[in-house]
Amino acid sequence: MTLSLPPTGNPIAAAARFLPLVLVASLLATRDASADTQSRADLPARLADPDPTDGRIEGDVDVVVGLGVAVGNQTVRGAMEARLRFVETAGVFLTYEDAFGDDPPAASRALTAGLELRPLFLARWLTGRELGLAWPDLVIDSFGLELGACFQQPPERPFDTQPALQAGLGLELPLLARATGPWIGVHAGARWSDTVLGGGPVLEPTDRSVFLEVTLAYHQVFATHLVDLHDRAP
């Protein structure tokens, strides 16, 4: 489009005639620039975070200690847990459940030690499949497989001399959207006594049982430098 000067040929009059258009264009450009600046300012701060793992690579060992409740087979027991994880991927756990003097139909106490595998964190992070959102990523990556040996104590009897096989799943929810801090843990699974594993019948509640454990735990990531995730190739 071409613009022609007014017939008067007066350049001052021509400039004055187009001045409103210039002012409007300037205001629009200023508004667009301001909106773009604001939109950039509103981007989540975590996009510039050098640690997209939400604190999980601040160390190579994660220590977990928690208290909660375990239910199963019409029995409610207090629960304690301790877990040691390596690079948030594999580790060991120890749990203890106690009915605290009640007379439950199933085991009054249970002591379990086992192994834990959390396969999603490194697989998703190293392949760029993280969502970039703290809570969903931490919850998804907390999915774990558990396998252990459980010593159960039936009511008014000593602990079983042969442990039961325990297999379960775990999922955890961070309360602060960081690896270090308080978490809610949910672990569920089943137990089979040595008798049942050997093909025998189910004679007691402890021979075959299911459980659900909910805990409030604190996670602390430590750097032991067994593996330094910040190393770079020369």
C-alpha positions as CSV (number, residue, x, y, z in Angstrom):
1,M,0.0,0.0,0.0
2,T,1.3,3.5,-0.9
3,L,0.6,6.7,1.0
4,S,0.3,10.0,-0.7
5,L,0.9,13.4,0.8
6,P,-2.1,15.7,1.1
7,P,-2.7,18.1,-1.7
8,T,-1.4,21.0,0.2
9,G,2.2,19.6,-0.1
10,N,2.9,20.8,3.4
11,P,5.1,18.1,5.1
12,I,4.2,19.3,8.6
13,A,0.5,18.9,7.8
14,A,1.2,15.4,6.3
15,A,3.1,14.3,9.5
16,A,0.3,15.6,11.7
17,R,-2.2,13.7,9.6
18,F,-0.4,10.4,10.1
19,L,0.7,11.0,13.7
20,P,-2.4,9.3,15.3
21,L,-1.7,6.2,13.2
22,V,1.9,6.2,14.4
23,L,0.8,6.5,18.0
24,V,-1.7,3.7,17.7
25,A,1.0,1.4,16.1
26,S,3.5,2.3,18.9
27,L,0.9,1.5,21.6
28,L,0.1,-1.9,19.9
29,A,3.8,-2.8,19.7
30,T,4.4,-1.8,23.3
31,R,1.4,-3.9,24.4
32,D,2.7,-6.9,22.5
33,A,6.2,-6.6,23.8
34,S,4.8,-6.2,27.4
35,A,2.6,-9.3,27.0
36,D,5.6,-11.3,25.6
37,T,7.8,-10.2,28.5
38,Q,5.0,-11.1,31.0
39,S,4.5,-14.5,29.4
40,R,8.2,-15.3,29.7
41,A,8.2,-14.1,33.3
42,D,5.3,-16.5,34.0
43,L,7.1,-19.6,32.8
44,P,7.7,-22.0,35.6
45,A,11.0,-21.4,37.4
46,R,11.7,-25.2,37.1
47,L,12.3,-24.7,33.3
48,A,15.5,-23.0,34.2
49,D,16.3,-25.4,37.0
50,P,19.7,-27.2,36.3
51,D,18.3,-30.2,38.2
52,P,15.2,-31.4,36.3
53,T,15.1,-34.5,38.6
54,D,13.8,-32.5,41.5
55,G,16.7,-33.2,43.8
56,R,17.1,-36.9,43.0
57,I,20.6,-36.4,41.6
58,E,21.8,-34.3,44.5
59,G,23.2,-37.6,45.8
60,D,23.4,-41.2,45.0
61,V,21.8,-42.7,48.1
62,D,18.3,-42.1,49.5
63,V,17.5,-43.0,53.1
64,V,13.9,-43.4,54.1
65,V,12.4,-43.7,57.6
66,G,8.7,-43.8,58.2
67,L,5.8,-44.6,60.5
68,G,2.3,-45.7,59.6
69,V,-0.3,-48.4,59.7
70,A,-0.7,-51.8,58.0
71,V,-4.0,-53.5,57.4
72,G,-4.9,-57.0,56.2
73,N,-6.8,-60.1,57.1
74,Q,-9.0,-58.2,59.5
75,T,-5.9,-57.0,61.4
76,V,-4.7,-53.5,62.0
77,R,-1.0,-53.1,63.0
78,G,1.3,-50.1,63.5
79,A,4.1,-50.1,61.0
80,M,7.6,-48.9,60.8
81,E,9.8,-48.8,57.7
82,A,13.5,-48.2,56.8
83,R,14.7,-48.1,53.2
84,L,18.0,-47.5,51.5
85,R,18.0,-46.8,47.8
86,F,20.8,-46.4,45.3
87,V,20.3,-43.7,42.7
88,E,16.5,-44.0,43.3
89,T,16.5,-47.2,41.4
90,A,17.3,-50.2,43.6
91,G,17.7,-50.8,47.3
92,V,16.8,-52.8,50.4
93,F,14.0,-52.3,52.9
94,L,13.1,-53.4,56.4
95,T,9.6,-53.2,57.8
96,Y,8.1,-54.1,61.2
97,E,4.4,-54.4,62.0
98,D,2.9,-54.8,65.5
99,A,-0.7,-55.1,66.7
100,F,0.4,-53.7,70.1
101,G,-1.3,-56.1,72.4
102,D,-4.5,-56.7,70.5
103,D,-5.6,-60.2,69.7
104,P,-5.8,-60.2,65.9
105,P,-7.0,-63.2,63.9
106,A,-3.8,-63.1,61.8
107,A,-0.2,-62.3,62.7
108,S,0.3,-60.0,65.7
109,R,3.7,-59.1,64.5
110,A,5.6,-59.2,61.2
111,L,9.2,-58.5,60.3
112,T,10.1,-58.2,56.7
113,A,13.4,-57.7,54.9
114,G,13.7,-57.5,51.1
115,L,14.8,-55.9,47.9
116,E,13.2,-53.1,46.0
117,L,13.4,-52.2,42.3
118,R,12.1,-48.9,40.9
119,P,12.7,-49.2,37.1
120,L,11.0,-46.0,35.8
121,F,13.2,-43.1,37.1
122,L,16.4,-43.7,35.1
123,A,14.6,-45.1,32.1
124,R,12.3,-42.0,31.8
125,W,15.0,-39.4,32.7
126,L,17.8,-40.7,30.5
127,T,15.4,-40.9,27.5
128,G,13.8,-37.5,28.0
129,R,10.4,-38.9,28.9
130,E,9.9,-36.9,32.1
131,L,6.9,-34.6,32.1
132,G,8.7,-31.6,33.5
133,L,6.2,-31.4,36.4
134,A,7.5,-32.2,39.9
135,W,4.6,-34.1,41.5
136,P,3.6,-36.3,38.5
137,D,7.2,-37.2,37.7
138,L,8.1,-38.0,41.3
139,V,5.0,-40.1,41.8
140,I,5.3,-42.0,38.5
141,D,9.0,-42.7,39.1
142,S,8.3,-43.9,42.7
143,F,6.6,-47.0,41.4
144,G,8.4,-50.0,42.8
145,L,8.5,-53.8,42.9
146,E,9.3,-55.5,46.2
147,L,10.3,-59.0,47.1
148,G,11.3,-60.1,50.5
149,A,11.2,-62.6,53.4
150,C,8.6,-62.0,56.1
151,F,8.8,-63.6,59.6
152,Q,5.3,-63.6,61.1
153,Q,4.2,-64.2,64.7
154,P,0.7,-65.7,65.1
155,P,-1.2,-64.7,68.3
156,E,0.3,-66.2,71.5
157,R,3.0,-68.0,69.6
158,P,6.6,-67.3,68.7
159,F,7.8,-66.1,65.3
160,D,7.7,-68.6,62.5
161,T,11.0,-70.3,62.0
162,Q,10.5,-70.3,58.3
163,P,9.8,-67.0,56.6
164,A,6.9,-66.3,54.3
165,L,7.5,-65.0,50.8
166,Q,6.3,-61.4,50.4
167,A,5.8,-59.8,47.0
168,G,4.4,-56.3,46.6
169,L,4.1,-53.0,44.8
170,G,4.8,-49.5,46.1
171,L,3.9,-45.9,45.2
172,E,4.8,-42.7,47.0
173,L,3.6,-39.1,47.0
174,P,6.0,-36.2,47.9
175,L,4.5,-33.5,50.0
176,L,7.1,-30.8,49.0
177,A,7.7,-31.8,45.3
178,R,11.3,-32.6,46.1
179,A,13.2,-35.8,46.6
180,T,14.3,-34.8,50.1
181,G,11.4,-34.2,52.4
182,P,8.2,-35.8,53.7
183,W,6.4,-38.4,51.6
184,I,3.3,-40.5,51.9
185,G,4.0,-44.1,51.0
186,V,1.6,-46.8,49.9
187,H,2.8,-50.4,49.7
188,A,0.6,-53.4,49.1
189,G,1.2,-57.0,48.4
190,A,0.7,-60.6,49.5
191,R,2.4,-63.2,51.7
192,W,2.7,-67.0,51.3
193,S,3.9,-69.2,54.0
194,D,6.6,-71.9,53.5
195,T,3.8,-74.5,53.9
196,V,1.8,-73.0,51.0
197,L,4.8,-72.5,48.8
198,G,5.6,-76.2,49.3
199,G,2.2,-77.2,48.0
200,G,0.5,-77.6,51.4
201,P,-3.0,-76.4,52.4
202,V,-4.0,-73.1,53.8
203,L,-4.6,-73.9,57.5
204,E,-4.1,-70.5,59.1
205,P,-4.5,-66.8,58.2
206,T,-0.8,-66.4,58.1
207,D,-0.4,-69.1,55.5
208,R,-1.7,-66.8,52.8
209,S,-2.5,-63.1,53.4
210,V,-2.7,-59.7,51.8
211,F,-1.6,-56.4,53.3
212,L,-1.8,-52.6,52.7
213,E,0.7,-50.3,54.4
214,V,0.4,-46.5,54.4
215,T,3.2,-44.5,56.0
216,L,4.4,-41.0,56.5
217,A,8.1,-41.1,55.8
218,Y,11.0,-38.7,55.5
219,H,13.4,-39.1,52.5
220,Q,16.9,-37.8,52.7
221,V,19.2,-37.8,49.7
222,F,22.9,-38.2,50.5
223,A,26.0,-37.9,48.3
224,T,28.3,-40.8,49.0
225,H,30.1,-40.4,45.7
226,L,29.8,-44.1,44.9
227,V,28.5,-42.7,41.7
228,D,28.9,-39.1,40.8
229,L,26.0,-38.2,38.6
230,H,27.6,-34.8,37.8
231,D,30.7,-36.3,36.2
232,R,31.2,-35.5,32.6
233,A,33.5,-37.2,30.1
234,P,36.8,-35.4,29.4
